[in-house]
Structure formats: C-alpha cells, structure tokens
C-alpha cells in the first residue's frame, strides 16, 4: 500500500459500518477484502469488497490518509488531497493502480483545459450517501463511495443535459474520474460540476416554510381552515407549482434526442407494464417483510390494470430518485435547480439506467411532500389537520405545474384519470422502497414511509379477488 500502513481488517470493517454511505446497515459485515490501491499525493484510494452475512458483496472506494498503527483515517479530512482529486480531473491524469487498474481524469467541453484556481475547500456535511467537496464558489466534486461497474447515471445524465440540451436548471458537468480495473470493467469514481452559488437545500427550505405555517396555525382552534392555510403557505405552494413545471421541462429535455440510443424515447409495451407491475409487487413484498405482521398490509392486486393506459406512450430516462433534497431553491429567482441524477442507490446500476415512465419522478416528489409535512419544525398532534391540508395543497400545486409544463409531451397520458392512477401505483412503489431504505440507513424514520405505504395501498383499494390482476 505504498508508504501507508494498511488498516487492520477489523478496524476497517468497524469504520465502514459507521459511515452514512454504508448501504447495508441491517446486515453484519463478515469480511473486508482489499481489491486495489490507487496512490495519490501521499494518500490514496482503496478499493475494497465487503462481504455481508447474507452472502451479498458490496464494493466501496475509500480515500485513505496515513493511519497511525493501522487505524482508519479518511483522506477527505485533508484539503490537499481534495485539491489533488480536483487537479486529477482538470489535468486529465492517467495513473496506474497497484493492482493493475487505471485512474483516468476527464473533462467536458465546459471545463476542458482550464486549470482549477486555488480556493477554499469545504467537505459538505449532512445526510449523503456519497461525499461532496466544494472548491470556493466555483466547483463541487461528488465522490461515489459505492462502486458499480458501468457509467454512473450522474455522469451520463448531467453530461447529456450539459452538452445535448438547453435545460438550464441542473448543474453543468465539468469532468469526471473513472476507474478501470485490471479486468477492463469501468466505474465512475467522481464527477465534477459547477457549484450553484446562492442555492438553498430544497428540503430544508420547504421545512422552514411549513414550520412557519405551523407557527401561524398554532392556537387557531380545532380543524384547519383551508383558505387560511393557502394564504399562509402561499410561498411554498407557488414554489412547488414552479417545481412541477421544471420537472416537466427536465423530462422533456431527457426525451428530446432520438439520435442518442441511451436517451431516445421508446414506446411503452404491455410487457413493460407487466414487468413494472411485478416490480411494484416485489418492492411491496420487501417492505412487508421488514415491517412484519404489525404492518396490516394486504395484497394490492390490480396494479397492472392501473398501469395499462400507459401502453403506447413513451418511456424515457428520468431522475430516478426525485425528492426535495435533490433540489436547490434560489430565493432571488423563486425557482429550483435539480441535482443528483445517480438514481435510487439501492437499485442495480442497469435498472437505474433503464428507461421508464417519468411518472415515477412525480410520485417520488409527492412522497417527499409527505415527508416535509411530517418533519417540519413545530408539528404537533393538534396541528395534524394543518399538516394534511398543506400536503394536499402542495401536492395539488406540484401536479398542476407538472401537467401544465408537460403540454402534449409523449410521455404523459392525456387522460387525467389515467395519469392519477399510474402516479398512485408509483407512490405505492416509492413508499415501499422508502421502508427498505430507511431500515438500512435511518431506522428511526421507518414509521414515516410505513404510514405512507399503508395510505397508498388504501387509496389504490383492493378488487374483490386477485383475479383482477393482469
């Protein structure tokens, strides 16, 4: 391991288990294997395999500095190492790893040949499954901790939006770091993007807005006055309508090029609908297994029938993990920037890159609105009616903006009923996914998606018999 002492396997396993980005918190780590080492400026990037007690194998990229006595020291704590990563992208470096692999820097037309200027380095804190480093007010480097073979959708989609479309509400891609293993398999280690100055985390901004509504509503008596709720929450409701419009613009951009096979729209078939319905049922079954008998979650037949109206419309690339935390709100402009196109991190890479109906993104944002109503500061039992009113109005505004912004797009059913039925199915799927995700990352939050899952299932209802499925 060059000049650095390799951490003890038990110390490395314990450290990995305590990281936010470790994706299997419900499993026990059986062993950690050392796959490769990329030396960088007195530190480096370890590529490791983590074997779990259920037989699963995860691969991670772990930047390490010199650990004393074989302990683990994250290299992201060193600003100098962060700058080396930035320079590796900008200068398109090509480095050999100790195991025979290659680290390759690359740039897009937005940044090619421009050396990075010296700047302050900030590693972003917070709830992220990856690690992001901001350089001054210009660039942000996102380092992917979980490794999968193939191009990461974050690089693929942002490069497409940057170089092939006029969509201006996502950060421009500047470059990337790719790792090629000795077997020839390639993985995206990091992307470099423009930093959106002046943007506020969309999740936190929304929580503040809803918290102000709760402050005004406190002491107003039983129930909720819908007109007053609309007036008091006017800013957040208008912003979410705008976000619906921008979401539609994103989907139009992602489906705008028929000359690129990775992004060209395709016609939804009956086989697609059958596969999507099976995936929804499978996701619900995973959630039921985690929730146990107390979930009171019955079978939800008829899923395919509710999606049947999508046949003949378009499937396209989409965001894949769309929620308020994947946006930045810009107060000055009163709109959003959409971020983080990696997709749902628990899903296989091939699945995250697969074309689908973008209504999954719509459902994801509706679930995020439900989360915001729950977690906004100041919520209490007596404010439950106000929370329900805000969530309903916010969802209505988002959907109205999306329908208006989509126009006659080929990915959107013309019938409002068909649209609503399909979105409801994907809300069910998303809530079930959230149950699994929270179990692995934030078990203390599981009650929120569990409640959402039960509500979504109840809204879909149950036909008299499972024979209605098909």
N, C-alpha and C positions, 0 to 999 in steps of 0.2 A: 504493500500500500504506500509506495513512495516513501517519504520521510515520516509519515504519520503512523502511529500505532493503531492497529485495527481495534475497534471497541470489542469488548467481550460479548459473545452472543447473547448471554442473559441480560446484560446491560442494554444492548441494542433492542432486544425484544421488549423489555420493560419500557424503554423510551418511546418506541413506536406505538405501543399500546396507549400511551398517554397523550398522543397527538390528535388534534382536531381532525386531521385529514385521514387518520386510520379508519378504513371503511368497514370494519367487522368487529365492532365493539361487543357484540353478543357472542363472539367466538373466542376460544382460547388459542394463543399462539403456541404451536408445537415446536417450531424451529425457524431460524432465520438463516438463509443461505446467502453467501457473498458471491454475486454473479460477475461484477466488473467494477473497475475503479477508473475514473477519469481525473487525472491530476490537473489542478488549476491553481496557480499562484500560491503555492504553499498549502493549499487545501485541496478540495476536490469533490467529486460527486460519486457516491457509492450507489450502485445498482444492486438491490437485494431482492430475494424471493422470500415471502413469508408464508409458511405452511400452517394452515389452521386445523383445528381439531375435527372439522367436518370433511377434511380432505381437500378443501379449497386451497388455491395457491394464488397469492397476490404479489405483484411486483411493484416496487417503490423506488423512486430516485431520492437520495438523501444527501444533500450537500453537508460535508463534514469538515471542521477545522481540527487542529491538533488536539486530541483529547488527552488529558492527563491520566496516566495509569489505566489507559484503555477505556475511559468513560466516553460518553457521547457529548459532542459539542457541535451545535448547529452552526454551519458556516454563515447562515444569513444574519447572524449577530455581528458579522464583520462587514463594515461598509466597503472596505477594499475588495472583498470577494464579490459583493454585489456589483461593484463597478466593473470587475473583470467579466462577469456574465454579460453586462451591457456591451462592453467592448467586443466580446466574442461574437455577438450578433452583428454589430455595426461593421466590424472588420472582416466578417465572413470567414472566421477562423476555421481551420480543419485540424483537429487534434486526434491522435491515436490514444485509445484507452489501453490499460494494462492487459486486458483480456482479448485484445484484437479487434475491438469495436472502434467506431469513429464518432466524434462530436463535430457537427457541422453548423456554423452560423450562416444565416441567410437574411437578405433584406428584400423589401418590396420596392416598387417604384417611388413610394412615398418617402423612403429613407436611404435608398441605396447611395453608398459612398460618403454619407455625411458622418463624420466622427462625432461621438457624443461629447457635449460640453461638460466640464466639471460642474457638479451640482450636489446639493444636499441629498442624502439617501434616507428614505423612510420605509421601513418594513411595516406594512399595514397589519394592524391587529384585528381581532373580531372573528366572527364565525365564517371561516372559509375552508373549503376542502382542498385548497391549494395555497401557495404563498405568493403574495404580490409585493413588489418593491417599487416605490415611486422615486423618480430621479428629478429633483427640483419641481418645476411645474410643467414639465415637457413630456416625459416618457413614463410609462409604467410597464414593468416586466412581470408577467404571470408565469410562475413555475409550477408545473404539474407534478404533484407528488406521486399519484398513482399512475403507473406506466401500463399502456396497452399498445400492442403492435398495430401500426397504421397511423394515418394522418388524423390528428385531433380535430374535431369539428370546430373548435375555437379558432384554429388557424385557417381551416378550409373556408368557413363561412365568412369570417371577417375579411379574408383576402378577396373573396368573391364580391362582397359588398363594397370593399375599397376600390377594386380595380375594374369591376364589371357593371356597377350600377350607380345611379345618382343618389342612393339613400344616404342621408347625411346625419342620421340620428343614432349612429353607433360609432365607437372609436375607430380611427383608421389604423389598419395593421401596418407596422413598420418593419417587422422582421420576426425571426424565429430561431430556435435552437433545436436541431434534430439529432437523435442518437441512432446510429446504425450498428446493430450487434454483429458479432462475427458470423452469424448465420444469415446475414443480409436483411433481417427484419428491422424496420424503421419505426421509431416512436418520437412523438413531439415532446420535447422536454420543457420548452418555454415559448411564449410569444411576447413580442414587444409591441406595444400600442401607444398611440398618443394619449396623454393624460388629459382628462376633461376637467379643466380648472373651473372652480365655482359650482360644481355639481354636488348635490347633497344626496346621500343614500336614500333611495326612494322608499324603502321600508321605514327607516327612522322618520323621514319627513311625514309619511302618512300617519304613523303612530302619534306624532305631535299634533297633527290636525284633528285626529279622532279624540285624542286626550282633551283638546280644547272644547270639543263638543260635549264630552262628559262633564267637564267643569261647569259649563253653562247649564247643563240639564240637571245637575245635582240639586235636589231640593225642590224640583218643579212639580212634584206630586206623582201619583201612580200613572203608569202608562207612558206613552210617548206621543208627542204632537208632531205629526209628520211634516207639517208646513214649517214649524219652528226648526225641526231637525234639518230640513233642506236649507233654510236660511243660515243657520249657524254653521253648517258644514259646506257652505257654498264653494269655498276654495278647493277643498279636496274633491268634491263631486265634479267640478269643472275640470280639474286636473285629470281625473280618471277618465272622463269622456275624451279628453285630448289623448290620453294614453291609448284608448281604444282606437282612435284614428291612426296613431303612429304604429300600432300593432298591425293594423290592416296595411299600412304603407310598407312595413317590413315584409309582410307576406307577399305583397305584390312584387316587391323587388326580388325576393328569393325565387319567385316563379316567373321571372321576366326574360330568362335567356333559354331559348330552345336549342342553342348551339353548343351547350355545355352538358354532356351526359350526366354529370354529377348533380346538376341543378334543373335540367329540363323537366317541366311538368309532365306527369303521366296520368293516364285515365284510371280512376278507381274501378276495380272489378269486384264481382261477387266473391271471388276468392280472397281479395284484400279484406273485405268486410268480415268474412268468416274468420280469417286469421286475427283481425283486430278484436273481434268479439271473444275469441278464445283467449287472447292475451289479457283482456279485461277480467274475464272469469278467473284466470290463473293468478292475476295480481290480487284479486279479492280473496282468493283462497290462501295466499301467503299471509295476508293481513289477518284473516280469520284464525290461522294457526297461531299467530303471535298474540292475538287478543284473547284466545281461549273461549271457554263456554260462556263467560260473562258478556261477550260481545252482543249476544242476541241477534246475530247477523245471519239472516236466512239466505238461501239461494236466490239469485236475481236472474231468472230466466228472461228470455225475450230480448237479450242485448243485441243480437244480430238483426232482429226485426227493426229495432230502433235506429240502426245504422244503415238500413237498406237503401234509404233515399240518397245516400252519398254515392252510390254506384253511378258512373257516368260523369261525375265531377272530377276535379283534379286533386292528386296528391303531389305534394311538393316538399322541399326541405323546409324546416321550421326551427324555431328556437330550441325547443325540446326540454327546457327546464325554466319556464317563464313564471316569474313571480316578482313582487315589488322589490325584493332585494337584488334583482338583476337590472335595476334601473337607477339612474341618477336624475334627480329633479333640479331643474335650473330656475331659481326664483325669478331672475331677471327676465327670462323668456316665457315663463309659465308653461314649460313643456319638459319632456323627458329625453334622456339618452338611454338606449337599450344596450345592455352589456352581456358578457359571459355566455357564449354560444357552445359551450362544451357539451351540453345535454345533461340528462339526469345521470349522475356519476355512478349509480349502482347498476345501470344497464350496460350490456356489452357494447363495444365501440361500433360494431357493424349495425346494431339496432339503432344507435344514436344517429348514424349517418343515413339511415333508411328513410325514404320518402313516406309521408303520411299525410293525413288531413291536418292542416294547421289549426283546426278547431281544438286540438289538444292544448295549444298555447292559450287559447281563450279560456278553457277550463282551468288551466293552471293559474291564471290570474284571478279567476273567481275564487279559487281556493285560497289564494294569498289575501284577498279582501276579507275572507272569513277569519283568517289568522290575525289580520290587523284589528278587526273588531274585538277579538279576544284579548290581545296583548297590549292594546293602547293603555297608557297610564291612567289611573283613576277609575278604571272599570270596577264596579261592584254589583252585587246581586240586584239592587234596586234599579240599576241602570241597564239591566238586560233588555228591556224593550227598546231603549235608545240604541243599543248595540245592534239589535235586529233591524231597526229602521235604517240605520246608517249602512249596514252591509247590503240590505236590499236595494237602497237607492244608489249606492256606489256601484253595485253590480249592474243595475239598470243603465246607469250612465256609461259605464265601460262598454256594455254590449251595444248601446245605441251608437257610440262613437265608432265601434268596430264595423257595424253594419253600414253606417254612412260612409266610412272610409274605404270599405271594400268595393262599393259600387257593384258593377256587374262582373266581378272577378270570377274566374272559372273554378275557384276552389270553394266557393260559398254557395250552398243550396239556396235557391230563390225563395223557397217557402220558409216563412218564419217558424212554423211548427216543426219542419224537418231540421232546421237549424237548432232549435231549442232541444229537441230530442237527442240529437247527436252530442251536443255540448253536455247534456246531463249524463250521458254514458261516460264521457271522458272525465267529468267531475268525479264520478264514482271511481274510475281507474286511478285518478290522481290522489284522491283521499286514501285509497288502499296503498298506493306507493308511499305516501307520506307516513303511514303507520310503520312500514318496514324501515324507512329511512330514519325516522325518529328513534325507533328501537335500537338502531345501530349507532346513532350519533348523539341524540338528546332524549334519552328515555323519559326524562321528566316532562317532556312536551307531548307524550303519546296521546294524552286524553283529547287534545285538540283535533288531530285527524281522525281519531276513533269516533268522536261525536260527529264530525263531518261525514265520515263514511256511513254511519247509520242514517243520517239525514238524507244523503244522496240516494242510498238504497230505498228509503221510504218514498222519496219523490218519484223514483222510477216505478215503484209498485211491483206487484207480482201477478202475472197472469194466473188463471186457475190451475194450470198444470205446466210442467216442464216441456210438454209437447209444443208449447208456443215458441220454443227456441228453434232457430233455424236460419 
